[in-house]
Amino acid sequence: MAETVEKKDLLRYILFRLLIITCILIAALIIQYSTGNPFPPVFLYAIAGFYGLSFIYYLLYLWGKWLTGQAYLQLIMDLLLITFLVYISEGVTTSTYFLYIFAIIAASLVISVKATYLAAALSAILFGVLVDGTYFGFIPHFNKEEASNLPFGTVLFNLILAWAIFFAVAFFMSYLSKNLRKTRQALVQAQKELILRERLAEAGRLSATLAHEIRNPLASISSAVQMLKAEMNGNGERARLMEIIVRESNRVSQLLEQFLDFSAPSKKMFTEIDLGMLLHETLEMLRSGGDLDGEKIRVEGNYLVRKITYYGNPNHFKQIFWNLVKNAVKAMPEGGRLSLNFYNSKRDGLKIVVSDTGRGMSEKDKENLFVPFYSGFGEGRGLGLATVKRLVEDYGGKIQVNSEEGRGTEIIITLPLIDEKVIRANQQIN
């Protein structure tokens, strides 16, 4: 999985660095004021270098490209500047090497787990080279007068302790950042679910109101027209117009039924269902109604070969099959292949897989797939898949969508196996 850095996290990294450097500068000024010993100018130059680089990083942040590369650049430059600060403060004899910890923490929070351990490893290498180099004389002491003559055992102990601290911080920060990222993703998903449920509730209230306001007068109109038509003889223009009124009234009535199915709470009926036969009946209904062209669309799968028994309300599963198949057919206006399969296992439960070779979906379509009144098809009403999702969740199931533009769509419904004890208990209640 590729590393990605969000722009807001990169800005936090820049601000975090400025906060730490400012704290160090204030602490240095307080020490200088209280002791009367001035810090070497090179120390102030190093601090100024931190500020200058932060300004450059901010300009790169405003540019807004290659964010991951920017984060790694800042991390490496920070480690080099920290090593320089440790060098001018005589390394292992002071506590300035703890500044490496801030770089490790920043790598964990901003970049990735891999970057966290990389920062710890680079900190250990740079600090180790500095300590060993100054101890054995490969690197001259910055201030020879304050050079420490610690025994090798003490130097080695302090070095190993520093390494242990670096990797311990990396381990704990990677663990915390993993949980933080998971929590953030779960929160985003929960927010989406909340928005979707609010829209579902709004759609339910609207559909119930529409149904009560329109259904009764529509039924009266349809009945009156049918009575007038029955009294007329022949196939004149008036009879044809009445036929149109009755047909369109029935279409509006079907729309109202769909609204009611969407808004009404589901009635749990644990009846034994042969899902394969139920799906077969649904396909025959679609063929007879002209919604499924057998010449253009080839239907395949194990829905007739494998007998899959489930317990539930047959009307619910008819709705699920009807909406899924109709959506798949709409996605293949030029024809294609429709695959319908059932898989059943004690571990994974029941899987219903509906896949087509149609036009597929864009990212926007996938994001709004289950939002009421959003339709990827111009003539759609956007309630079919919203109803499917609600029914699947009523049975404690999940729905997963895999789709790419131009490569078709696969919808996987996973339903938990229902315990026979639950079925018997429900039957006794009813």
TORLO-734714 format. One record per residue (C-alpha): x, y, z; residue in three letters; residue number from 1. Coordinates in pm, whole numbers, plus 50000, padded with zeros to 5 digits. Last residue first. Layout:
<nodes>
       u       v       w   residuo   num
       X       Y       Z       ala   NUM
...
</nodes>
This chain:
<nodes>
       u       v       w   residuo   num
   45394   48495   51615       asn   430
   45593   48470   51940       ile   429
   45621   48090   51905       gln   428
   45742   48126   51544       gln   427
   46007   48375   51651       asn   426
   46136   48140   51921       ala   425
   46147   47852   51672       arg   424
   46344   48062   51421       ile   423
   46586   48191   51685       val   422
   46650   47835   51802       lys   421
   46711   47731   51438       glu   420
   47003   47975   51426       asp   419
   47008   48210   51129       ile   418
   47319   48207   50911       leu   417
   47449   48559   50870       pro   416
   47393   48734   50537       leu   415
   47666   48858   50302       thr   414
   47559   49046   49990       ile   413
   47823   49084   49721       ile   412
   47764   49324   49432       ile   411
   47996   49301   49131       glu   410
   48000   49572   48865       thr   409
   48129   49595   48510       gly   408
   48462   49680   48354       arg   407
   48397   50008   48169       gly   406
   48413   50215   48484       glu   405
   48523   50000   48774       glu   404
   48306   49826   49030       ser   403
   48321   49623   49350       asn   402
   48026   49677   49583       val   401
   47987   49519   49928       gln   400
   47663   49466   50119       ile   399
   47646   49353   50480       lys   398
   47394   49145   50672       gly   397
   47216   49170   51006       gly   396
   46882   49075   50848       tyr   395
   46757   49434   50875       asp   394
   47091   49541   50723       glu   393
   47008   49350   50404       val   392
   46661   49506   50391       leu   391
   46797   49859   50433       arg   390
   47067   49806   50171       lys   389
   46818   49666   49919       val   388
   46581   49961   49974       thr   387
   46864   50209   49909       ala   386
   46950   49997   49604       leu   385
   46606   50048   49452       gly   384
   46530   50401   49572       leu   383
   46726   50617   49326       gly   382
   46435   50714   49103       arg   381
   46594   50607   48776       gly   380
   46537   50765   48436       glu   379
   46882   50920   48404       gly   378
   47065   50621   48546       phe   377
   47325   50665   48819       gly   376
   47041   50743   49055       ser   375
   47039   50946   49376       tyr   374
   46690   50965   49525       phe   373
   46796   50776   49840       pro   372
   47172   50739   49893       val   371
   47281   50377   49851       phe   370
   47509   50427   49551       leu   369
   47626   50776   49649       asn   368
   47995   50690   49699       glu   367
   47986   50431   49423       lys   366
   47836   50677   49175       asp   365
   48094   50942   49266       lys   364
   48379   50692   49222       glu   363
   48246   50607   48877       ser   362
   48047   50294   48812       met   361
   48057   50003   48574       gly   360
   47944   50007   48210       arg   359
   47811   49655   48205       gly   358
   47967   49312   48240       thr   357
   47745   49213   48529       asp   356
   47784   49061   48874       ser   355
   47538   48949   49141       val   354
   47687   48753   49432       val   353
   47469   48634   49720       ile   352
   47684   48509   50008       lys   351
   47537   48311   50299       leu   350
   47743   48273   50616       gly   349
   48120   48314   50622       asp   348
   48214   48040   50871       arg   347
   47921   47802   50833       lys   346
   47939   47823   50455       ser   345
   47700   47908   50172       asn   344
   47772   48053   49831       tyr   343
   47504   48167   49588       phe   342
   47563   48286   49234       asn   341
   47400   48508   48972       leu   340
   47611   48614   48673       ser   339
   47471   48855   48412       leu   338
   47658   48868   48080       arg   337
   47624   49140   47820       gly   336
   47376   49344   47622       gly   335
   47396   49686   47459       glu   334
   47201   49854   47741       pro   333
   47412   49669   48002       met   332
   47402   49888   48317       ala   331
   47022   49889   48304       lys   330
   47029   49508   48323       val   329
   47247   49515   48635       ala   328
   47015   49766   48801       asn   327
   46711   49551   48716       lys   326
   46886   49242   48855       val   325
   46972   49409   49185       leu   324
   46628   49566   49229       asn   323
   46430   49248   49159       trp   322
   46661   49024   49361       phe   321
   46637   49240   49675       ile   320
   46264   49299   49636       gln   319
   46202   48927   49590       lys   318
   46421   48869   49895       phe   317
   46202   49091   50109       his   316
   45883   48937   49974       asn   315
   46007   48589   50071       pro   314
   46041   48696   50440       asn   313
   46318   48504   50609       gly   312
   46484   48169   50655       tyr   311
   46733   48047   50398       tyr   310
   46771   47741   50179       thr   309
   47020   47733   49893       ile   308
   46970   47458   49637       lys   307
   47260   47470   49396       arg   306
   47199   47410   49023       val   305
   46933   47675   48971       leu   304
   47120   47973   49124       tyr   303
   47457   47835   49010       asn   302
   47531   48108   48761       gly   301
   47444   48233   48414       glu   300
   47216   48485   48244       val   299
   47303   48595   47891       arg   298
   47171   48941   47807       ile   297
   47085   49045   47452       lys   296
   46863   48756   47348       glu   295
   46705   48704   47691       gly   294
   46591   49064   47712       asp   293
   46511   49138   48077       leu   292
   46275   49429   48148       asp   291
   46011   49307   47900       gly   290
   45751   49233   48166       gly   289
   45760   48859   48089       ser   288
   46138   48858   48120       arg   287
   46134   49046   48451       leu   286
   45872   48809   48593       met   285
   46075   48509   48474       glu   284
   46386   48652   48643       leu   283
   46196   48694   48969       thr   282
   46070   48336   48953       glu   281
   46428   48211   48903       his   280
   46544   48419   49201       leu   279
   46277   48261   49421       leu   278
   46370   47917   49288       met   277
   46734   47972   49382       gly   276
   46645   48129   49718       leu   275
   46443   47830   49834       asp   274
   46283   47996   50136       ile   273
   46193   47862   50481       glu   272
   45979   48119   50657       thr   271
   46123   48329   50939       phe   270
   45897   48627   50897       met   269
   46047   48957   51019       lys   268
   45825   49244   50920       lys   267
   46029   49529   50782       ser   266
   45949   49885   50885       pro   265
   45761   50082   50619       ala   264
   45951   50360   50441       ser   263
   46112   50177   50149       phe   262
   45827   49937   50086       asp   261
   45591   50234   50099       leu   260
   45795   50430   49844       phe   259
   45809   50126   49618       gln   258
   45434   50081   49649       glu   257
   45392   50446   49553       leu   256
   45598   50389   49239       leu   255
   45386   50085   49156       gln   254
   45074   50300   49191       ser   253
   45225   50557   48955       val   252
   45275   50281   48698       arg   251
   44922   50149   48756       asn   250
   44784   50497   48696       ser   249
   44989   50516   48375       glu   248
   44832   50195   48250       arg   247
   44478   50296   48351       val   246
   44511   50639   48188       ile   245
   44663   50489   47869       ile   244
   44378   50238   47846       glu   243
   44134   50523   47887       met   242
   44299   50700   47594       leu   241
   44268   50386   47380       arg   240
   43901   50345   47473       ala   239
   43837   50708   47377       arg   238
   44008   50663   47042       glu   237
   43790   50369   46954       gly   236
   43836   50003   47034       asn   235
   43478   49887   47055       gly   234
   43215   49890   47325       asn   233
   43207   50122   47622       met   232
   43063   50024   47959       glu   231
   43383   49843   48061       ala   230
   43587   50154   47975       lys   229
   43376   50367   48204       leu   228
   43423   50119   48488       met   227
   43800   50106   48427       gln   226
   43816   50487   48431       val   225
   43632   50504   48763       ala   224
   43856   50240   48921       ser   223
   44175   50420   48810       ser   222
   44053   50757   48936       ile   221
   43950   50612   49273       ser   220
   44280   50432   49313       ala   219
   44466   50755   49237       leu   218
   44254   50943   49492       pro   217
   44353   50686   49759       asn   216
   44723   50658   49678       arg   215
   44814   51023   49641       ile   214
   44813   51187   49984       glu   213
   44874   50874   50190       his   212
   45159   50755   49966       ala   211
   45320   51096   49942       leu   210
   45329   51135   50320       thr   209
   45475   50787   50370       ala   208
   45736   50852   50101       ser   207
   45843   51180   50258       leu   206
   45884   51031   50604       arg   205
   46083   50739   50466       gly   204
   46300   50964   50252       ala   203
   46387   51173   50557       glu   202
   46472   50860   50754       ala   201
   46689   50734   50470       leu   200
   46859   51072   50445       arg   199
   46937   51064   50816       glu   198
   47062   50707   50779       arg   197
   47295   50811   50497       leu   196
   47435   51103   50696       ile   195
   47495   50873   50993       leu   194
   47659   50609   50775       glu   193
   47892   50872   50627       lys   192
   47982   50995   50975       gln   191
   48043   50637   51089       ala   190
   48275   50581   50794       gln   189
   48473   50894   50880       val   188
   48490   50785   51245       leu   187
   48602   50434   51150       ala   186
   48876   50580   50932       gln   185
   48992   50807   51216       arg   184
   48984   50521   51465       thr   183
   49190   50304   51231       lys   182
   49439   50589   51182       arg   181
   49467   50644   51558       leu   180
   49507   50272   51625       asn   179
   49792   50254   51376       lys   178
   49938   50577   51518       ser   177
   49941   50430   51869       leu   176
   50121   50111   51766       tyr   175
   50368   50305   51551       ser   174
   50428   50543   51842       met   173
   50492   50257   52083       phe   172
   50742   50086   51855       phe   171
   50919   50405   51745       ala   170
   50951   50523   52107       val   169
   51105   50187   52200       ala   168
   51331   50210   51896       phe   167
   51474   50548   51994       phe   166
   51492   50464   52364       ile   165
   51687   50145   52296       ala   164
   51928   50337   52074       trp   163
   51982   50598   52346       ala   162
   52047   50327   52605       leu   161
   52295   50161   52368       ile   160
   52483   50489   52333       leu   159
   52476   50563   52705       asn   158
   52614   50216   52782       phe   157
   52885   50247   52515       leu   156
   52998   50585   52649       val   155
   53001   50452   53005       thr   154
   53203   50146   52905       gly   153
   53447   50358   52702       phe   152
   53540   50566   53006       pro   151
   53432   50931   52995       leu   150
   53699   51184   52908       asn   149
   53463   51469   52827       ser   148
   53546   51748   52587       ala   147
   53461   52085   52736       glu   146
   53794   52250   52645       glu   145
   53793   52080   52307       lys   144
   53474   52253   52201       asn   143
   53343   52108   51876       phe   142
   53528   51787   51938       his   141
   53707   51658   51630       pro   140
   53550   51364   51441       ile   139
   53771   51060   51384       phe   138
   53905   51103   51739       gly   137
   53792   50771   51887       phe   136
   53533   50933   52116       tyr   135
   53427   51199   51865       thr   134
   53367   50945   51589       gly   133
   53202   50691   51817       asp   132
   52952   50948   51946       val   131
   52880   51105   51607       leu   130
   52858   50775   51418       val   129
   52624   50634   51683       gly   128
   52404   50946   51683       phe   127
   52371   50937   51305       leu   126
   52309   50561   51294       ile   125
   52062   50553   51586       ala   124
   51869   50853   51450       ser   123
   51862   50695   51104       leu   122
   51720   50373   51251       ala   121
   51457   50555   51457       ala   120
   51354   50769   51158       ala   119
   51326   50457   50940       leu   118
   51120   50289   51212       tyr   117
   50873   50577   51205       thr   116
   50882   50605   50825       ala   115
   50766   50244   50797       lys   114
   50483   50314   51041       val   113
   50366   50602   50823       ser   112
   50392   50973   50741       ile   111
   50248   51239   50974       val   110
   50196   51091   51319       leu   109
   50476   50835   51309       ser   108
   50730   51058   51138       ala   107
   50653   51337   51388       ala   106
   50711   51103   51683       ile   105
   51045   50990   51540       ile   104
   51151   51352   51481       ala   103
   51053   51441   51838       phe   102
   51254   51148   51974       ile   101
   51570   51271   51799       tyr   100
   51557   51576   52026       leu    99
   51646   51340   52311       phe    98
   52005   51370   52186       tyr    97
   52011   51710   52358       thr    96
   52047   51544   52698       ser    95
   52417   51615   52734       thr    94
   52733   51403   52778       thr    93
   52646   51182   52483       val    92
   52673   51460   52227       gly    91
   52906   51748   52308       glu    90
   52656   52037   52270       ser    89
   52793   52130   51926       ile    88
   52748   51771   51810       tyr    87
   52398   51730   51950       val    86
   52290   52043   51764       leu    85
   52449   51907   51444       phe    84
   52273   51574   51488       thr    83
   51945   51762   51534       ile    82
   52014   51947   51209       leu    81
   52074   51619   51023       leu    80
   51765   51455   51174       leu    79
   51552   51756   51084       asp    78
   51681   51751   50725       met    77
   51586   51384   50694       ile    76
   51235   51435   50834       leu    75
   51167   51750   50629       gln    74
   51266   51574   50309       leu    73
   51052   51271   50401       tyr    72
   50749   51496   50453       ala    71
   50810   51680   50127       gln    70
   50835   51351   49938       gly    69
   50501   51244   50083       thr    68
   50344   51576   49987       leu    67
   50459   51557   49626       trp    66
   50257   51866   49528       lys    65
   50076   52131   49735       gly    64
   50268   52444   49636       trp    63
   50145   52592   49964       leu    62
   50328   52310   50145       tyr    61
   50642   52388   49946       leu    60
   50620   52748   50070       leu    59
   50570   52619   50424       tyr    58
   50874   52394   50392       tyr    57
   51083   52695   50287       ile    56
   50964   52884   50596       phe    55
   51042   52583   50814       ser    54
   51388   52568   50658       leu    53
   51456   52925   50767       gly    52
   51332   52859   51120       tyr    51
   51550   52550   51158       phe    50
   51848   52735   51012       gly    49
   51792   53016   51265       ala    48
   51821   52755   51540       ile    47
   52145   52631   51384       ala    46
   52278   52987   51359       tyr    45
   52189   53040   51726       leu    44
   52398   52736   51815       phe    43
   52679   52858   51586       val    42
   52690   53181   51785       pro    41
   52813   52992   52092       pro    40
   52575   53020   52387       phe    39
   52656   53292   52636       pro    38
   52738   53198   52996       asn    37
   52565   53434   53239       gly    36
   52413   53143   53424       thr    35
   52055   53268   53464       ser    34
   52036   53470   53141       tyr    33
   52205   53200   52932       gln    32
   51983   52930   53077       ile    31
   51670   53139   53011       ile    30
   51784   53215   52656       leu    29
   51850   52847   52589       ala    28
   51508   52747   52724       ala    27
   51340   53008   52502       ile    26
   51531   52880   52198       leu    25
   51445   52518   52277       ile    24
   51077   52606   52317       cys    23
   51082   52794   51987       thr    22
   51242   52495   51817       ile    21
   50974   52261   51953       ile    20
   50685   52487   51852       leu    19
   50828   52551   51505       leu    18
   50865   52177   51449       arg    17
   50504   52111   51553       phe    16
   50386   52390   51320       leu    15
   50566   52231   51023       ile    14
   50438   51883   51112       tyr    13
   50084   52018   51155       arg    12
   50106   52164   50804       leu    11
   50206   51821   50672       leu    10
   49911   51666   50853       asp     9
   49673   51915   50686       lys     8
   49812   51823   50344       lys     7
   49751   51453   50392       glu     6
   50045   51220   50349       val     5
   50008   50899   50149       thr     4
   50227   50592   50157       glu     3
   50145   50334   49891       ala     2
   50000   50000   50000       met     1
</nodes>
